[in-house]
């Protein structure tokens, strides 16, 4: 007898093949059968009118601390995600020598904008080595499955001590050998791979560059070769590519000496708007020569949310705001900012160069709105709207920021939006060597809200886009399930097929979409984070159990640690 039978749904199986009417039978946490099923079941789920898809696999999250205190792992579990991979960008909390714990928290806070007080309060620290960290994760059940990668920053600090936090310091040959040994040990214990960051955008809480920024070829290739000796694991890399050809050559050599797959973050920047194309071409050349390299790309622009409750707002650096408003409780801030005299003084002041450099002009700032608009046209910019109204753009921004009782959000897309549309994102997604990623779920709590990427990928590109071509729904499902699972070597999930994990979504396609981001204060010590709910997921199943129904967690906790690559049955 089956445990559960999903009856009468339209199966989109993750292979890219056409949708079809079929039943899905579940037994012992696995998919037992797909098709016209007559076998009896203890429970039957009516999926008439719903899509039945694999659960989403999100390969780029930062739940490394949140995994200690949040069994639900929201927001991912609200967005149909059934497997998350953390430990990206070279930051994480293992291995961790006790005296370096505060430094690791400062690195995560600086790089990923997660409140350090919440991390300090919420992390249990019942580990030191990476295998012990995996054991700690495994002891605590969660709603969804979790895969972990070994972060370069933590590894470097563990082996080199205080010197490891300084990217200008070179490890000795013995220290490189020890990093390689520990990396191989971590993968043998169940780490999915190794991650590193080589971008100046990643800095500690104190503003210092990430420790792996300029790690030399001896260090990078030494770790890669050691992992290659174990024959398992993947690499996740983020880099500035200021020297595109030289930097890529090093990453390519890591793949060559190890024989292991690598994914590289690819996004368009305004400073070098054509570089993404060259990077995809280099990846294609490597793939043609038998090197397993992939681009990890965002399905929309990566953008900052600005608002009175957010980490940034357009007036946060103005002297009057800093001196008279910044430290007040929210209600008092709102009352103060509504004062005409305060408004006039703030608008008369010039924004600091650092803030202006980050935000740019008002021609690239938009009202996010409800429902949120992630592909706004140039004429929707605050500059264009202000000109049409005959007012100053700064005044319009000020007034919009005070909307919704001071909780309104403005949107500044800063990657993948040079041309004021998402055509670049579409080209990246359709590249044969790319997978969707970069959601950063669990991170950037006060500024970015991209844990909703999987839902946006399906809803925007599959049905809602109005400013250009869409992408077939079957292809989108494959991208976010089978393709992302394959990137991490997880052959036991990502498709609706007998023998695979019964990780599934039941989706009301017409309803699928996003709510507006909102700030909540539910982290340890009352820390804040932006969250965003999804619409249209009628049920999300993990190992055959319903962990979320109509946007609410059920309390079921079937999720487990995913130890290492999983072969297809």
C-alpha positions in Angstrom: 0.0 0.0 0.0 1.1 3.5 -0.8 1.6 6.0 2.0 0.1 8.9 0.0 -1.3 9.3 -3.5 -1.3 12.6 -5.3 -4.2 12.2 -7.7 -5.2 14.0 -10.9 -2.5 16.6 -11.1 -0.5 17.9 -14.1 3.0 16.6 -13.7 5.9 18.7 -14.8 8.6 16.2 -14.1 11.9 18.3 -14.2 13.3 16.7 -17.3 12.1 19.6 -19.5 9.5 17.3 -21.2 5.9 18.4 -21.7 3.5 18.5 -18.8 1.2 15.6 -18.5 -1.7 14.4 -16.5 -0.5 11.7 -14.0 -0.8 10.5 -10.5 2.2 10.2 -8.1 2.4 7.5 -5.5 4.6 7.9 -2.4 6.0 5.2 -0.2 8.7 5.4 2.5 9.6 9.0 1.5 10.3 8.1 -2.1 8.3 8.3 -5.3 6.9 4.8 -5.9 5.1 5.3 -9.2 4.0 8.0 -11.7 1.2 7.5 -14.1 -2.3 6.1 -13.8 -2.1 4.7 -10.3 -4.7 2.3 -9.0 -2.9 1.0 -5.9 -4.6 1.9 -2.6 -3.1 4.6 -0.4 -3.4 5.5 3.3 -4.0 9.1 2.2 -5.1 10.6 -1.1 -4.4 14.3 -2.1 -6.6 15.7 -4.8 -4.3 17.7 -7.2 -7.0 18.4 -9.8 -6.1 21.7 -11.5 -2.6 21.9 -9.9 0.9 21.4 -11.2 2.9 18.7 -9.5 6.6 19.5 -9.8 9.8 18.5 -8.1 10.8 20.5 -5.0 13.2 23.3 -5.8 16.9 22.9 -5.0 18.5 26.3 -4.0 22.2 26.0 -4.4 23.2 29.4 -3.0 22.0 30.2 0.6 23.5 31.4 3.8 21.7 29.5 6.6 25.0 28.5 8.3 24.0 30.2 11.5 20.2 30.1 11.2 20.3 26.4 10.9 21.1 26.4 14.7 17.8 28.1 15.7 15.2 27.9 12.9 13.9 24.4 12.1 11.6 25.9 9.4 14.5 27.6 7.4 12.3 30.4 6.2 12.0 32.0 3.8 13.1 29.1 1.6 10.4 26.7 2.8 7.7 29.2 1.9 9.0 29.2 -1.7 8.8 25.6 -2.6 12.4 24.9 -1.8 13.0 21.4 -0.4 16.8 21.4 -0.5 19.1 24.2 0.4 22.9 24.4 0.0 24.8 26.8 2.4 28.4 27.6 3.0 28.7 29.8 -0.1 31.0 32.7 -0.8 33.7 31.4 1.5 31.9 32.3 4.7 30.5 30.1 7.4 31.1 28.8 10.9 33.2 25.7 10.7 35.9 24.8 11.3 35.9 27.1 14.3 38.6 27.3 16.9 36.8 28.8 20.0 38.9 32.0 20.0 38.0 32.8 16.4 34.2 32.5 16.8 33.7 36.2 17.2 35.8 36.9 14.1 33.7 34.4 12.1 30.5 36.2 13.2 32.1 39.5 12.2 33.0 38.1 8.8 29.5 36.8 8.2 27.9 40.0 9.4 30.0 42.1 7.1 29.7 39.9 4.0 26.1 38.8 4.3 24.4 41.5 6.4 23.2 39.1 9.1 23.0 40.8 12.6 26.0 39.8 14.6 24.0 39.9 17.8 21.5 37.4 16.4 24.4 35.1 15.3 26.1 35.4 18.7 22.9 34.6 20.5 21.5 31.9 18.2 24.5 29.8 17.3 25.1 26.9 19.7 28.7 26.3 18.8 28.6 22.6 19.7 31.4 21.9 17.2 34.9 22.8 16.3 35.8 20.8 13.2 33.7 20.7 10.1 32.7 17.0 10.6 31.5 18.0 14.0 29.5 20.8 12.5 27.8 18.4 10.2 27.0 16.1 13.1 25.4 19.1 14.9 23.2 19.9 11.9 22.2 16.3 11.7 21.1 16.1 15.3 18.4 18.8 14.8 15.5 18.0 12.4 14.4 20.7 10.0 11.5 21.2 7.6 13.8 20.8 4.5 17.0 19.1 3.5 20.3 20.9 4.0 23.6 20.6 2.2 26.8 22.3 3.5 30.0 23.4 1.9 33.4 24.1 3.5 34.0 27.9 3.5 37.5 29.1 2.7 37.5 32.0 5.2 36.8 29.7 8.1 39.3 27.1 6.9 42.0 29.7 6.5 41.4 31.2 10.0 41.4 27.7 11.6 44.8 26.7 10.0 46.6 30.0 10.1 45.1 31.6 13.2 45.1 35.4 13.2 47.2 35.5 10.0 44.5 33.7 8.2 42.1 36.7 8.5 44.5 38.8 6.5 44.4 38.3 2.7 47.9 39.7 2.3 49.4 36.9 4.4 50.7 33.8 2.6 50.3 30.4 4.1 53.4 28.2 4.4 53.5 25.0 2.3 52.7 23.1 5.5 49.6 25.2 6.1 48.5 24.7 2.5 48.9 21.0 3.0 46.8 21.2 6.2 44.1 23.2 4.5 43.9 20.6 1.8 43.8 17.7 4.3 41.0 19.4 6.2 39.1 20.1 3.0 39.4 16.5 2.0 38.3 15.4 5.5 35.2 17.7 5.3 34.1 16.3 2.0 34.7 12.7 3.2 32.4 13.5 6.2 29.6 14.9 3.9 30.4 18.4 2.8 29.1 18.9 -0.7 32.2 21.0 -1.6 34.4 24.0 -1.0 33.6 27.7 -1.5 35.7 30.8 -1.8 35.4 34.5 -2.4 37.7 36.7 -4.4 35.7 40.0 -4.5 36.3 43.3 -2.8 32.6 43.6 -2.1 33.0 41.0 0.6 34.3 42.6 3.8 34.2 41.9 7.5 32.1 43.9 10.0 35.2 46.2 10.4 35.5 46.8 6.7 38.5 44.6 6.1 38.6 42.5 2.9 37.5 38.9 3.0 40.5 36.7 3.9 40.5 34.7 0.6 40.5 37.8 -1.6 44.0 37.4 -3.0 44.8 33.8 -2.0 47.6 32.8 -4.4 47.8 30.0 -6.9 49.8 27.8 -4.5 47.0 28.0 -2.0 44.0 27.6 -4.4 45.6 24.9 -6.4 46.9 23.1 -3.3 43.4 22.9 -1.9 42.0 21.9 -5.3 44.5 19.1 -5.8 43.9 17.7 -2.3 40.1 17.6 -2.9 40.8 15.9 -6.3 42.7 13.2 -4.5 39.4 12.4 -2.6 37.5 12.4 -5.9 34.4 14.1 -4.5 33.0 17.5 -4.1 32.3 20.7 -6.0 33.7 24.3 -6.0 31.6 27.4 -5.6 33.5 30.6 -6.5 32.7 34.4 -6.6 35.2 36.9 -8.0 35.5 40.4 -9.3 37.3 39.3 -12.5 39.1 42.7 -12.7 41.7 40.6 -14.6 39.2 38.5 -16.3 41.5 36.2 -18.3 44.0 35.8 -15.5 41.4 35.1 -12.8 39.5 32.7 -15.0 42.7 30.9 -15.9 43.3 30.2 -12.2 39.8 28.9 -11.6 40.0 26.8 -14.7 43.2 25.3 -13.5 41.6 24.4 -10.2 39.0 22.3 -12.1 41.8 20.8 -14.2 44.0 19.7 -11.3 41.1 18.4 -9.3 38.8 16.9 -11.9 35.9 18.3 -9.9 33.0 20.6 -11.0 32.9 24.3 -10.4 30.2 27.0 -10.5 31.1 30.6 -10.9 28.9 33.6 -10.0 28.0 35.5 -13.2 26.1 38.8 -13.3 26.2 42.0 -15.3 27.6 45.1 -13.6 27.1 48.6 -14.9 30.9 49.2 -14.7 31.6 46.4 -17.1 28.2 45.6 -18.8 29.6 43.2 -21.4 31.9 41.2 -19.2 29.3 38.6 -18.4 29.2 37.5 -22.0 32.9 36.9 -22.2 32.8 35.0 -18.9 30.1 32.7 -20.3 32.2 32.2 -23.4 35.2 31.2 -21.4 33.0 28.7 -19.5 31.7 27.3 -22.7 35.3 26.9 -24.0 36.3 25.0 -20.8 33.2 22.7 -21.1 34.0 22.0 -24.7 37.4 20.8 -23.5 35.9 18.5 -21.0 36.1 20.7 -17.9 32.9 20.7 -15.8 32.3 24.4 -15.2 29.0 26.2 -14.8 27.8 29.7 -14.4 25.5 30.5 -11.4 23.2 33.3 -12.5 20.4 35.3 -10.9 16.9 35.1 -12.4 16.4 38.8 -11.9 18.3 41.9 -11.0 20.1 41.8 -7.7 18.9 44.9 -6.0 19.0 46.8 -2.7 15.8 47.6 -0.8 15.8 51.0 0.8 13.5 52.2 3.5 13.2 53.7 7.0 13.4 50.2 8.6 16.0 48.9 6.1 19.8 49.0 6.6 19.9 51.9 4.1 17.7 54.7 3.0 18.4 57.6 0.6 18.7 60.1 3.4 20.5 57.9 6.0 23.8 59.8 5.6 22.4 63.3 5.7 23.6 65.2 8.8 20.1 66.0 10.1 18.9 62.4 9.8 22.1 61.0 11.5 21.9 63.5 14.4 18.2 63.8 15.0 16.4 60.8 13.5 18.6 57.7 13.2 18.6 56.6 16.8 14.9 57.1 17.5 12.3 54.3 17.7 10.4 53.8 14.4 7.2 55.6 15.4 9.2 58.6 16.6 11.3 58.6 13.4 8.1 58.8 11.4 6.8 61.6 13.5 10.0 63.5 13.2 10.3 63.1 9.5 6.8 64.3 8.9 7.8 67.6 10.4 8.0 70.1 7.6 11.0 71.8 9.0 12.9 68.6 9.3 11.9 67.6 5.8 13.1 70.9 4.4 16.5 70.6 6.2 17.1 67.1 5.1 16.2 67.8 1.5 18.5 70.8 1.5 21.5 68.7 2.5 23.8 66.9 0.1 24.1 63.1 0.4 27.5 61.8 1.4 29.7 60.7 -1.5 29.8 57.1 -0.2 26.0 56.8 -0.2 25.6 58.7 -3.5 28.2 56.3 -5.0 26.3 53.3 -3.9 22.8 54.5 -4.9 23.7 56.5 -8.0 21.1 58.8 -9.4 17.3 58.8 -8.9 17.0 57.6 -12.5 17.9 54.1 -11.1 15.7 54.2 -8.0 12.1 52.9 -8.2 9.2 52.4 -5.9 8.9 48.6 -5.3 5.1 48.7 -5.0 2.6 46.0 -4.2 2.7 43.5 -5.8 6.4 44.2 -6.2 7.7 45.2 -9.6 11.1 43.7 -10.5 11.3 44.8 -14.1 10.4 48.5 -13.9 10.6 50.6 -17.0 12.8 53.8 -17.1 9.8 56.0 -17.0 8.9 54.4 -13.6 12.1 55.7 -12.0 11.8 58.4 -9.3 13.6 60.8 -11.6 11.2 60.4 -14.5 8.2 60.5 -12.2 9.4 63.6 -10.4 10.0 65.4 -13.7 6.4 64.5 -14.8 5.1 65.9 -11.5 7.3 69.0 -11.6 9.0 68.2 -8.2 12.5 67.3 -7.1 13.3 63.6 -7.2 14.7 63.7 -3.7 11.4 65.1 -2.4 9.5 62.3 -4.1 11.8 59.7 -2.6 11.4 61.2 0.8 7.6 61.2 0.7 7.4 57.6 -0.8 9.7 56.4 2.0 7.2 57.5 4.6 4.4 55.6 2.9 2.7 52.7 4.6 3.5 54.2 8.0 7.2 54.3 7.2 7.5 50.6 6.0 7.4 51.3 2.3 10.4 50.1 0.3 12.3 51.6 -2.7 14.2 49.4 -5.1 17.7 50.0 -6.5 18.6 47.2 -9.0 22.4 47.1 -9.2 23.3 43.9 -11.1 21.7 42.6 -14.3 19.9 45.9 -15.0 22.2 48.1 -17.0 19.6 48.3 -19.9 16.6 48.8 -17.6 15.1 45.4 -18.4 15.8 41.7 -17.7 16.8 40.6 -21.2 20.3 40.0 -19.9 18.9 37.7 -17.2 16.9 35.8 -19.8 20.0 35.2 -21.9 22.0 34.0 -18.9 19.2 31.6 -17.8 19.0 30.1 -21.3 22.8 29.6 -21.6 23.4 25.8 -21.7 26.1 26.0 -19.0 24.2 28.0 -16.4 22.0 27.3 -13.5 19.8 29.7 -11.4 21.3 30.7 -8.1 22.5 33.6 -5.9 19.3 33.8 -3.9 21.4 34.4 -0.7 18.4 33.1 1.3 19.1 33.6 5.0 21.4 36.6 4.4 21.4 40.4 3.6 18.7 40.7 6.2 18.2 44.4 6.1 18.9 45.2 2.5 18.2 42.4 0.0 15.3 40.1 -0.2 16.1 37.5 -2.8 15.3 34.3 -1.1 12.2 34.5 -3.3 14.2 33.9 -6.5 12.8 30.4 -7.1 9.2 31.6 -7.1 10.1 34.7 -9.2 11.9 32.4 -11.7 8.7 30.4 -12.3 6.1 33.2 -12.0 7.8 36.0 -13.9 9.5 34.1 -16.7 6.7 31.5 -17.1 3.6 33.7 -17.1 3.7 37.2 -15.8 6.4 39.0 -17.8 5.0 41.9 -19.8 8.2 43.6 -21.2 9.6 40.8 -23.4 9.8 37.1 -24.1 9.1 34.5 -21.5 10.6 31.0 -21.0 8.6 27.8 -21.2 7.4 26.6 -17.9 8.8 23.1 -18.3 12.3 24.6 -18.9 12.0 26.7 -15.8 11.0 23.8 -13.6 14.0 21.8 -14.9 16.4 24.8 -14.2 15.3 25.0 -10.5 15.1 21.3 -9.8 17.0 18.8 -11.9 19.7 21.3 -13.1 20.5 22.7 -9.6 20.4 19.2 -8.1 22.9 18.0 -10.8 25.2 20.9 -10.1 25.7 19.6 -6.5 25.8 15.9 -7.5 22.4 15.2 -6.0 21.0 12.6 -8.4 18.4 11.4 -5.9 16.1 14.5 -6.3 15.1 17.1 -8.7 12.7 15.0 -10.9 9.4 13.4 -10.5 10.3 9.8 -11.2 10.1 6.4 -9.4 12.9 5.9 -6.9 13.7 9.5 -6.3 13.0 11.6 -3.2 9.3 12.5 -2.8 10.2 16.2 -2.6 7.3 17.8 -4.5 5.4 21.0 -5.0 1.6 21.2 -5.7 1.2 24.6 -7.4 -1.8 26.7 -8.4 -0.1 28.1 -11.5 -2.4 31.0 -12.0 -2.0 32.1 -8.4 1.8 31.6 -8.3 3.5 34.9 -7.4 5.1 37.0 -4.7 3.8 39.1 -1.8 5.6 42.3 -0.9 8.8 42.2 1.2 8.3 43.2 4.8 10.6 43.8 7.7 10.1 41.5 10.7 12.0 41.3 14.0 12.1 37.6 14.7 15.8 36.8 14.7 17.5 36.0 18.1 17.7 39.2 20.3 14.9 40.7 18.1 17.2 41.1 15.1 15.5 42.3 11.9 15.2 40.7 8.5 13.3 41.2 5.3 11.0 38.4 4.4 8.7 37.7 1.5 5.9 35.3 1.3 4.8 33.4 -1.8 1.4 32.7 -3.3 0.2 29.6 -5.1 2.0 26.8 -3.3 -0.9 24.6 -2.2 1.5 22.1 -0.6 5.2 21.5 -0.4 6.3 17.9 0.4 9.7 16.8 1.7 10.3 13.0 1.8 6.5 12.6 1.3 5.4 14.8 4.2 3.7 18.1 3.8 5.9 20.8 5.4 4.1 23.8 4.1 0.4 24.3 3.0 -1.0 27.5 1.6 1.9 29.5 2.8 2.0 28.2 6.4 4.4 25.7 7.9 2.8 22.6 9.2 5.3 21.8 11.9 6.4 18.6 10.1 10.2 18.2 10.2 11.3 15.5 7.8 14.3 17.5 6.5 17.8 16.1 7.1 21.4 16.8 6.4 22.5 15.7 2.9 25.9 14.1 3.4 27.8 14.3 0.1 26.8 13.5 -3.4 23.8 11.3 -3.9 23.8 8.9 -6.9 20.6 8.5 -8.9 18.7 5.3 -7.9 
